[in-house]
Amino acid sequence: MKKQKPRNYFTYYYKIGKKIKHGGMTDDLERREKEHQQKWPRGHIFQVGYRKTKKGAERWENIYKNFVFLLATKPSQFSSISTH
């Protein structure tokens, strides 16, 4: 039986109120939240999904960042998507 890779990574959104300011991956949610609070003091981190392998977390982060880029550069293509 093949040994499973460790699932030591979290994917997250960093939000202020209902607005997502950042999304990414980390192996320590508490530490990462404190780091983001230096820039955005009123915000909080929210875990997205379950723990992931490093490769799985990197895949999620790339998809998230590509989506954010598309929203910023081609907003008309996403005008019918609600973010609330």
C-alpha positions in Angstrom: 0.0 0.0 0.0 1.3 3.4 -1.0 2.0 5.8 1.9 0.0 9.0 1.9 1.8 12.3 1.8 1.4 14.5 4.9 -1.4 17.0 4.8 0.3 19.8 6.7 -0.9 22.8 4.7 -4.0 25.0 4.9 -5.6 27.2 2.3 -7.2 30.4 3.5 -8.8 33.7 2.9 -7.9 36.8 4.9 -11.0 38.9 5.3 -11.9 42.3 6.7 -15.7 42.1 7.3 -17.1 40.5 4.2 -14.3 41.6 1.9 -11.5 39.1 1.0 -8.2 41.0 1.1 -5.9 38.0 0.4 -5.9 34.3 -0.2 -3.1 31.8 0.1 -1.5 28.8 1.7 0.3 28.2 5.0 1.4 25.6 7.4 0.5 27.8 10.4 -2.8 29.7 10.3 -2.2 31.6 13.6 1.2 32.8 12.6 0.0 33.8 9.1 -3.0 35.7 10.6 -0.6 37.7 12.8 1.5 38.5 9.8 -1.4 39.8 7.8 -2.7 41.8 10.8 0.4 43.9 10.6 -0.9 45.2 7.3 -4.7 44.8 7.9 -5.2 45.0 11.7 -9.0 44.5 11.7 -8.9 41.3 9.5 -9.1 37.6 10.3 -8.1 34.4 8.6 -10.6 31.8 7.4 -9.6 28.3 6.5 -10.8 27.1 3.1 -11.5 23.4 3.0 -9.5 20.7 4.7 -5.7 20.3 5.3 -3.9 19.6 2.0 -0.6 18.3 0.8 1.9 21.0 -0.2 1.3 20.2 -3.8 -2.5 20.4 -3.3 -2.3 23.7 -1.5 0.0 25.2 -4.2 -2.5 24.1 -6.8 -5.4 25.7 -4.9 -3.3 28.9 -4.5 -2.5 29.1 -8.2 -6.1 28.7 -9.2 -7.2 31.4 -6.7 -4.5 33.9 -7.8 -5.4 33.3 -11.5 -9.1 33.9 -10.8 -8.3 37.1 -8.9 -6.1 38.2 -11.8 -9.0 37.5 -14.3 -11.4 39.4 -12.1 -9.1 42.4 -12.1 -8.3 42.4 -15.8 -11.6 41.2 -17.3 -14.4 42.1 -14.8 -17.1 42.2 -17.5 -16.8 38.4 -17.9 -17.7 37.9 -14.3 -20.4 40.6 -13.8 -23.0 38.0 -13.1 -21.0 36.3 -10.3 -22.0 37.3 -6.8 -19.2 37.5 -4.2 -21.5 37.8 -1.2 
